[in-house]
Amino acid sequence: MKNLDKIQWVFISEGNGRGSKLLQSYLDGSKNLLMIPGYASAYFFPFIDKYFKYNNEEICEKFFYHFESIFDSRKNPGSETLNTLGKNKNKYIKIDKINFKKKFLQYLKKEKKNKKNLFIAIHFAYFFKNKETFKNKIILSHVHVFKYFDKYVYKYFPNSKIITLTSNPSINYLRREKNSFLRPNYEKFFYTDFIKSTIFSFYQTCEFMLLGHQNLKLFKKVILIKFEDLKTKPNTVVRSVINFLNLKYSKINKKMTFNKLKWNYDYYDTLLKSKKIKRFDNIINHNLKFSKQEQEIIDLLFLNFNKKYKYKYKINNNSFFKKLIIYLKILLPLKIEIIHFFRFYKFKYIKKYVAESIYETINMNKVFNKYYGSNLFYTEKWSSIDIGLKKKYLFIFYLNNKNKIYFKGLLFKIIQISYLLNKITFYIFSPFCFIYYYLKRVILFSKFIIKEKLNIIFYPKLIKLH
């Protein structure tokens, strides 16, 4: 435990790019580097917030319940595909729960209970093998979510090292919305909540693209990796990262592994073969490129970004009036916002929404089990917050009391009716939601431009490739 108190912490942020799991797979197996595979740790801080007031034993049991994939990667494997490791895709990761609980409680018995120490206790229990485990080691935690770095990481680990990623905004922007926001929502949400998420998914993408690095400006040790470099020259990039961490490069860093087992990343390939994703592609089937005029807006927003990180852009005329005209176009709805709006009100999707609302109402217990079950995606993922589950106080009350006999009859019917009315009322007033997120997007773009002009946008230092 004394060694743990002095340990160096490193955190991976998604930034506004992609490839964070890919990078982690190359770092896996590095001597003196400890890390939990995948990005389950993206949910650790929200989990701690949710259960902090519980006693330590209860917190540990809740951790087992919500993070079962950490202890057996065959369960709820997610996009990391840690259930198909090894040459023959038949290997997985298994961690002893009994030993984990013992060490988790041991650490918290010695240390004062606070949110930082709960976070540390999880890692202590996961990595502990013997008294030498933490000597001269580094812990890398894939917190991933850009919004958590000033809210949690800097608050508890201000002297940590940060690795963040970026990629070409022109290519990544609309692809990010489809593949990283809407596709997971389609898989995890009930249909009515998925279609609701199309109202705010583009705004969330804008936050990700524009603000992905801004929460890192408080840290002194930040390096940025371009996804394109990681993809085309991984050995060079990984050597530089290993150097940044003051570790030694070895043969395993040439391979993509988790738990030193070959990582077979086929998440999107597998999904594309499934009927469910074909249905998703039939709904979200718009062009993933901006129009020429909209590309000018994106290029102007990312002008300094593109110059600094040497991405191509197409603004040829840098005159004041040309820029002013482009800035004014920010006030117009973008094509993607219009597409989402008119898709939402197509007759076949209205019919689908009503039918699914009735289905969910009839199968209310299924809804509650998914809303408040083991998967934290619905209630704790930052991009799921706008679904508004935490404001459905009547449903939460039911969840906490559903085993009581008086919920078997009339009151349960009242809650079902309330649920259906909630869904239909939302659809009636949804145009105001579209307007709300359109205005938020305009304000976000405008604020970003002003900060650019005031020279207060943070641009992380690009890693020096050796």
C-alpha positions as CSV (number, residue, x, y, z in Angstrom):
1,M,0.0,0.0,0.0
2,K,2.9,2.3,0.7
3,N,4.1,1.7,-2.9
4,L,0.6,2.5,-4.2
5,D,0.6,5.9,-2.4
6,K,3.6,6.9,-4.5
7,I,2.6,5.5,-7.8
8,Q,2.4,7.4,-11.1
9,W,-1.1,7.6,-12.6
10,V,-1.7,7.9,-16.4
11,F,-5.1,8.5,-17.9
12,I,-6.3,8.0,-21.5
13,S,-8.9,10.4,-22.9
14,E,-10.8,9.9,-26.1
15,G,-10.2,13.7,-26.8
16,N,-11.9,14.4,-30.1
17,G,-10.5,11.5,-32.0
18,R,-10.6,7.8,-32.1
19,G,-8.3,4.8,-31.6
20,S,-8.0,4.9,-27.8
21,K,-8.7,1.1,-27.5
22,L,-6.2,0.5,-30.3
23,L,-3.5,2.4,-28.4
24,Q,-4.3,0.6,-25.1
25,S,-3.9,-2.7,-26.9
26,Y,-0.4,-1.8,-28.0
27,L,0.5,-0.7,-24.5
28,D,-0.8,-3.9,-22.9
29,G,1.9,-6.1,-21.5
30,S,4.4,-3.3,-21.0
31,K,6.8,-4.0,-18.1
32,N,5.8,-2.1,-15.0
33,L,2.5,-0.9,-16.6
34,L,-0.7,-1.9,-14.9
35,M,-4.1,-1.3,-16.6
36,I,-7.6,-2.8,-16.6
37,P,-8.3,-3.9,-20.2
38,G,-10.9,-2.0,-22.2
39,Y,-12.6,1.1,-20.9
40,A,-14.8,-0.1,-18.1
41,S,-13.1,2.6,-16.0
42,A,-15.1,5.2,-18.1
43,Y,-17.9,4.3,-15.7
44,F,-16.0,4.1,-12.4
45,F,-16.5,7.7,-11.3
46,P,-20.2,7.8,-12.1
47,F,-20.6,4.5,-10.3
48,I,-18.7,5.9,-7.2
49,D,-21.0,9.0,-7.3
50,K,-24.0,6.8,-7.3
51,Y,-23.1,4.4,-4.5
52,F,-20.7,6.5,-2.4
53,K,-23.1,6.6,0.6
54,Y,-23.4,2.8,0.7
55,N,-21.2,0.8,3.1
56,N,-18.0,-0.7,1.7
57,E,-19.3,-4.2,1.4
58,E,-22.4,-3.0,-0.4
59,I,-20.3,-0.9,-2.8
60,C,-18.2,-4.0,-3.6
61,E,-21.3,-6.1,-4.3
62,K,-22.7,-3.3,-6.5
63,F,-19.4,-3.2,-8.3
64,F,-19.7,-7.0,-9.0
65,Y,-23.2,-6.5,-10.3
66,H,-22.5,-3.5,-12.6
67,F,-19.0,-4.6,-13.8
68,E,-19.4,-8.3,-14.4
69,S,-17.4,-8.2,-17.6
70,I,-14.3,-7.1,-15.6
71,F,-14.4,-10.4,-13.7
72,D,-15.4,-12.6,-16.7
73,S,-15.0,-10.9,-20.1
74,R,-17.4,-13.3,-21.7
75,K,-20.2,-11.5,-19.9
76,N,-21.6,-8.3,-21.5
77,P,-18.5,-8.0,-23.7
78,G,-19.3,-4.7,-25.4
79,S,-17.3,-3.0,-28.2
80,E,-14.0,-4.1,-26.7
81,T,-14.7,-7.7,-27.8
82,L,-12.6,-9.1,-24.9
83,N,-14.6,-12.3,-25.1
84,T,-12.8,-13.4,-28.3
85,L,-9.1,-13.1,-27.3
86,G,-6.3,-15.4,-28.5
87,K,-5.3,-16.9,-31.8
88,N,-8.5,-19.0,-32.0
89,K,-10.7,-16.3,-30.5
90,N,-11.6,-18.6,-27.6
91,K,-9.7,-16.9,-24.7
92,Y,-11.1,-14.5,-22.2
93,I,-10.1,-12.7,-19.0
94,K,-11.2,-14.0,-15.6
95,I,-10.5,-12.3,-12.2
96,D,-11.1,-13.9,-8.8
97,K,-14.0,-12.0,-7.1
98,I,-13.2,-13.4,-3.6
99,N,-9.6,-12.0,-3.7
100,F,-10.8,-8.8,-5.2
101,K,-13.4,-8.2,-2.4
102,K,-10.8,-9.1,0.2
103,K,-8.3,-6.5,-1.1
104,F,-10.9,-3.9,-1.9
105,L,-12.2,-3.9,1.8
106,Q,-8.6,-4.2,3.1
107,Y,-7.6,-1.0,1.3
108,L,-10.7,1.0,2.5
109,K,-10.2,-0.3,6.0
110,K,-6.7,1.3,6.1
111,E,-7.6,4.5,4.1
112,K,-10.2,7.2,4.7
113,K,-13.3,6.6,2.7
114,N,-13.6,9.2,0.0
115,K,-14.3,9.1,-3.7
116,K,-10.6,9.2,-4.7
117,N,-9.8,6.3,-2.4
118,L,-12.7,4.3,-3.7
119,F,-11.3,4.7,-7.2
120,I,-7.9,3.6,-6.0
121,A,-9.3,0.7,-4.1
122,I,-10.8,-0.7,-7.3
123,H,-7.4,-0.7,-9.0
124,F,-5.6,-2.0,-5.8
125,A,-7.9,-4.9,-5.6
126,Y,-7.7,-5.7,-9.3
127,F,-3.9,-5.6,-9.6
128,F,-2.9,-7.0,-6.2
129,K,-0.8,-10.1,-6.3
130,N,1.9,-9.7,-3.7
131,K,3.7,-6.9,-1.8
132,E,5.9,-6.1,-4.8
133,T,3.0,-5.5,-7.2
134,F,3.1,-1.7,-7.0
135,K,6.8,-1.1,-6.6
136,N,8.1,1.0,-9.5
137,K,4.9,0.6,-11.4
138,I,2.6,2.9,-13.3
139,I,-1.2,2.6,-13.4
140,L,-2.9,3.5,-16.6
141,S,-6.7,4.1,-16.4
142,H,-8.8,4.5,-19.5
143,V,-11.3,7.0,-18.2
144,H,-12.0,7.8,-21.8
145,V,-14.8,10.4,-21.4
146,F,-13.5,13.9,-22.1
147,K,-16.0,15.5,-19.7
148,Y,-14.6,13.6,-16.7
149,F,-11.1,15.0,-16.9
150,D,-11.7,18.3,-15.1
151,K,-14.7,17.0,-13.1
152,Y,-12.9,14.0,-11.6
153,V,-9.3,13.3,-12.8
154,Y,-7.8,16.7,-12.2
155,K,-9.7,16.9,-8.9
156,Y,-8.2,13.7,-7.6
157,F,-5.0,13.2,-9.7
158,P,-3.8,16.7,-10.7
159,N,-0.2,15.5,-11.3
160,S,-1.1,12.6,-13.6
161,K,0.0,12.2,-17.2
162,I,-2.7,12.4,-19.9
163,I,-2.7,10.7,-23.3
164,T,-5.4,12.1,-25.6
165,L,-6.3,11.4,-29.3
166,T,-7.5,13.3,-32.3
167,S,-8.3,12.6,-35.9
168,N,-9.3,14.4,-39.1
169,P,-12.5,16.3,-38.1
170,S,-13.8,16.4,-41.7
171,I,-13.8,12.6,-41.8
172,N,-14.6,11.9,-38.2
173,Y,-17.5,14.3,-37.5
174,L,-20.6,12.6,-38.9
175,R,-19.1,9.1,-38.7
176,R,-18.6,9.7,-35.0
177,E,-22.3,10.6,-34.6
178,K,-23.5,7.5,-36.4
179,N,-21.0,4.9,-35.0
180,S,-20.2,6.2,-31.5
181,F,-23.5,7.7,-30.5
182,L,-26.4,6.4,-32.5
183,R,-25.3,2.9,-33.1
184,P,-24.7,2.0,-29.4
185,N,-28.0,3.8,-28.6
186,Y,-29.8,1.6,-31.1
187,E,-28.3,-1.5,-29.5
188,K,-28.8,-0.6,-25.9
189,F,-31.9,1.6,-25.8
190,F,-35.6,0.8,-26.3
191,Y,-36.7,2.1,-29.7
192,T,-38.5,5.1,-28.3
193,D,-35.4,6.3,-26.4
194,F,-33.2,5.5,-29.4
195,I,-35.3,7.7,-31.7
196,K,-35.4,10.4,-29.0
197,S,-31.6,10.4,-29.0
198,T,-31.5,11.4,-32.7
199,I,-32.8,14.8,-31.5
200,F,-29.6,15.5,-29.5
201,S,-26.9,13.2,-30.9
202,F,-25.6,15.7,-33.4
203,Y,-25.2,18.3,-30.6
204,Q,-23.4,15.8,-28.5
205,T,-21.1,15.1,-31.4
206,C,-20.4,18.9,-31.7
207,E,-19.5,19.0,-28.0
208,F,-17.2,16.0,-28.5
209,M,-15.5,17.5,-31.6
210,L,-15.1,21.1,-30.3
211,L,-14.6,20.5,-26.6
212,G,-12.8,17.2,-26.5
213,H,-9.5,18.6,-25.4
214,Q,-10.6,21.7,-23.5
215,N,-10.9,19.9,-20.1
216,L,-7.2,18.9,-20.3
217,K,-5.8,22.4,-20.1
218,L,-5.3,22.2,-16.4
219,F,-2.9,19.4,-16.6
220,K,0.9,19.9,-17.1
221,K,1.7,16.6,-18.8
222,V,-0.5,16.1,-21.8
223,I,0.4,14.4,-25.1
224,L,-1.8,14.2,-28.2
225,I,-1.8,11.3,-30.7
226,K,-3.2,11.5,-34.2
227,F,-5.2,8.4,-35.0
228,E,-3.8,8.5,-38.6
229,D,-0.3,8.2,-37.2
230,L,-1.3,5.4,-34.8
231,K,-2.9,3.5,-37.7
232,T,-0.1,3.9,-40.3
233,K,3.0,3.8,-38.1
234,P,1.9,2.2,-34.8
235,N,5.4,1.1,-33.7
236,T,6.8,4.6,-34.0
237,V,3.8,6.1,-32.1
238,V,3.9,3.4,-29.4
239,R,7.7,3.9,-28.9
240,S,7.1,7.6,-28.3
241,V,4.2,6.9,-25.8
242,I,6.4,4.4,-24.0
243,N,9.1,7.0,-23.8
244,F,6.6,9.6,-22.4
245,L,5.7,7.1,-19.7
246,N,9.4,6.4,-18.9
247,L,9.0,2.7,-19.7
248,K,11.0,0.3,-21.9
249,Y,9.8,-0.7,-25.3
250,S,9.5,-4.5,-25.8
251,K,8.4,-7.0,-28.5
252,I,4.9,-7.2,-27.0
253,N,4.3,-3.5,-27.9
254,K,4.3,-4.5,-31.6
255,K,1.2,-6.5,-31.1
256,M,-2.4,-5.8,-30.3
257,T,-3.1,-7.6,-27.0
258,F,-5.2,-7.5,-23.9
259,N,-4.0,-9.5,-20.9
260,K,-1.1,-10.5,-23.2
261,L,-3.6,-12.4,-25.4
262,K,-4.1,-11.5,-29.1
263,W,-6.9,-8.9,-29.5
264,N,-9.2,-9.7,-32.4
265,Y,-11.1,-6.4,-32.9
266,D,-14.0,-7.3,-35.1
267,Y,-16.8,-5.4,-33.4
268,Y,-18.0,-3.4,-36.4
269,D,-17.4,-6.2,-38.8
270,T,-19.5,-8.5,-36.8
271,L,-22.2,-6.0,-36.3
272,L,-22.4,-5.2,-40.0
273,K,-23.3,-8.9,-40.6
274,S,-26.2,-8.8,-38.1
275,K,-29.8,-8.2,-39.0
276,K,-30.2,-5.7,-36.2
277,I,-27.5,-3.4,-37.6
278,K,-28.9,-3.7,-41.1
279,R,-32.2,-2.4,-39.6
280,F,-30.2,0.4,-38.0
281,D,-28.6,1.3,-41.3
282,N,-32.0,1.5,-42.9
283,I,-33.0,4.2,-40.4
284,I,-29.7,6.1,-40.2
285,N,-28.9,6.1,-43.9
286,H,-27.9,9.7,-44.6
287,N,-24.6,10.7,-46.2
288,L,-21.8,10.9,-43.8
289,K,-20.2,13.9,-45.5
290,F,-21.0,17.5,-45.0
291,S,-22.2,19.5,-48.0
292,K,-19.7,21.8,-49.6
293,Q,-21.1,24.9,-47.8
294,E,-21.2,23.1,-44.5
295,Q,-17.7,21.8,-44.9
296,E,-16.6,25.5,-45.2
297,I,-18.1,26.0,-41.7
298,I,-16.4,23.0,-40.3
299,D,-13.1,24.0,-41.9
300,L,-13.3,27.5,-40.5
301,L,-14.2,26.3,-37.0
302,F,-11.2,23.9,-37.2
303,L,-8.9,26.3,-39.1
304,N,-6.3,26.7,-36.4
305,F,-6.7,23.1,-35.4
306,N,-6.1,21.9,-38.9
307,K,-3.1,24.2,-39.4
308,K,-1.5,23.1,-36.1
309,Y,-2.0,19.3,-36.6
310,K,-1.5,19.5,-40.4
311,Y,-4.9,18.3,-41.6
312,K,-6.1,19.3,-45.0
313,Y,-8.8,22.0,-45.3
314,K,-10.5,23.7,-48.3
315,I,-10.9,27.3,-47.4
316,N,-9.0,29.1,-50.1
317,N,-10.2,32.7,-49.6
318,N,-9.2,34.0,-46.2
319,S,-10.7,37.5,-46.7
320,F,-12.7,39.0,-43.8
321,F,-16.0,39.1,-45.8
322,K,-15.6,35.5,-46.9
323,K,-15.2,34.4,-43.3
324,L,-18.0,36.6,-42.1
325,I,-20.4,35.0,-44.6
326,I,-19.4,31.5,-43.4
327,Y,-19.8,32.5,-39.8
328,L,-23.3,33.8,-40.5
329,K,-24.2,30.4,-42.0
330,I,-23.7,28.9,-38.5
331,L,-27.1,30.5,-37.7
332,L,-28.8,28.3,-40.3
333,P,-29.9,24.7,-39.5
334,L,-27.4,22.2,-40.8
335,K,-28.5,19.5,-43.2
336,I,-28.0,16.8,-40.6
337,E,-30.3,18.6,-38.2
338,I,-33.0,18.9,-40.9
339,I,-32.6,15.2,-41.8
340,H,-33.1,14.2,-38.1
341,F,-36.1,16.4,-37.8
342,F,-38.0,15.1,-40.9
343,R,-37.0,11.5,-40.2
344,F,-38.5,11.9,-36.8
345,Y,-41.9,12.9,-38.2
346,K,-42.1,10.4,-41.1
347,F,-45.4,8.6,-40.9
348,K,-43.8,5.1,-40.7
349,Y,-41.6,6.3,-37.8
350,I,-44.6,7.8,-36.0
351,K,-46.4,4.5,-36.3
352,K,-43.3,2.7,-35.1
353,Y,-43.0,5.0,-32.1
354,V,-46.6,4.6,-31.0
355,A,-46.4,0.8,-31.4
356,E,-43.2,0.6,-29.4
357,S,-44.6,2.9,-26.7
358,I,-47.5,0.5,-26.3
359,Y,-45.2,-2.5,-26.3
360,E,-43.0,-0.9,-23.6
361,T,-46.1,0.0,-21.6
362,I,-47.4,-3.6,-21.6
363,N,-44.0,-5.0,-20.8
364,M,-43.2,-2.5,-18.1
365,N,-41.1,-4.8,-16.0
366,K,-38.8,-5.4,-19.0
367,V,-38.4,-1.6,-19.3
368,F,-37.5,-1.2,-15.6
369,N,-35.0,-4.1,-15.7
370,K,-33.3,-2.5,-18.7
371,Y,-33.4,1.0,-17.3
372,Y,-32.1,0.2,-13.9
373,G,-30.3,-3.2,-14.5
374,S,-26.6,-4.0,-14.4
375,N,-25.6,-2.1,-17.5
376,L,-24.9,1.5,-16.5
377,F,-25.2,2.6,-20.2
378,Y,-28.8,3.8,-19.7
379,T,-28.4,5.8,-16.5
380,E,-24.7,6.8,-16.2
381,K,-23.2,7.2,-19.6
382,W,-22.6,10.9,-20.2
383,S,-24.3,10.8,-23.6
384,S,-27.4,9.1,-22.2
385,I,-28.1,11.8,-19.6
386,D,-30.4,13.7,-22.0
387,I,-32.8,10.7,-22.1
388,G,-33.9,12.1,-18.7
389,L,-34.3,8.9,-16.8
390,K,-33.2,10.4,-13.5
391,K,-36.2,12.8,-13.7
392,K,-38.7,10.0,-13.9
393,Y,-39.3,10.0,-10.2
394,L,-42.5,7.9,-10.3
395,F,-40.7,5.1,-12.1
396,I,-37.8,5.2,-9.6
397,F,-40.3,5.1,-6.8
398,Y,-41.9,2.0,-8.4
399,L,-38.5,0.4,-8.9
400,N,-37.7,0.7,-5.2
401,N,-41.1,-0.6,-4.1
402,K,-42.2,-2.9,-6.9
403,N,-42.1,-6.0,-4.6
404,K,-44.7,-4.6,-2.3
405,I,-48.2,-6.0,-2.7
406,Y,-50.0,-2.8,-3.4
407,F,-48.0,-2.5,-6.7
408,K,-49.6,-5.6,-8.1
409,G,-52.9,-4.0,-9.0
410,L,-54.3,-0.5,-9.7
411,L,-51.2,1.5,-8.8
412,F,-49.2,-0.5,-11.3
413,K,-51.8,0.3,-14.0
414,I,-51.5,4.0,-13.1
415,I,-47.8,3.9,-13.6
416,Q,-48.2,2.1,-17.0
417,I,-50.7,4.8,-18.1
418,S,-48.3,7.5,-16.9
419,Y,-45.5,5.9,-18.9
420,L,-47.5,5.8,-22.1
421,L,-48.8,9.4,-21.6
422,N,-45.2,10.5,-21.0
423,K,-44.1,9.0,-24.3
424,I,-47.0,10.5,-26.3
425,T,-46.7,13.9,-24.7
426,F,-43.0,14.0,-25.5
427,Y,-43.7,13.3,-29.1
428,I,-46.2,16.1,-29.3
429,F,-43.8,18.6,-27.8
430,S,-40.7,17.3,-29.5
431,P,-40.4,20.1,-32.0
432,F,-39.4,22.3,-29.1
433,C,-36.6,19.9,-28.3
434,F,-35.3,20.1,-31.8
435,I,-35.3,23.9,-31.5
436,Y,-33.6,23.7,-28.1
437,Y,-30.7,21.6,-29.4
438,Y,-30.4,23.6,-32.6
439,L,-30.0,26.8,-30.5
440,K,-27.5,25.0,-28.2
441,R,-25.4,24.1,-31.2
442,V,-25.5,27.7,-32.5
443,I,-24.4,28.9,-29.1
444,L,-21.6,26.3,-28.9
445,F,-20.2,27.2,-32.3
446,S,-20.4,30.9,-31.5
447,K,-18.6,30.5,-28.1
448,F,-15.9,28.5,-29.7
449,I,-15.3,31.1,-32.4
450,I,-15.1,33.9,-29.7
451,K,-12.6,31.8,-27.7
452,E,-10.6,31.2,-30.9
453,K,-10.4,35.0,-31.5
454,L,-9.4,35.5,-27.8
455,N,-6.7,32.8,-28.2
456,I,-7.9,30.8,-25.3
457,I,-8.5,27.5,-27.0
458,F,-6.3,24.7,-25.7
459,Y,-4.3,22.7,-28.2
460,P,-2.5,19.8,-26.7
461,K,1.1,19.2,-27.7
462,L,1.4,16.6,-30.4
463,I,3.6,13.7,-29.4
464,K,7.1,13.9,-30.8
465,L,7.6,10.7,-32.9
466,H,11.0,9.1,-32.5
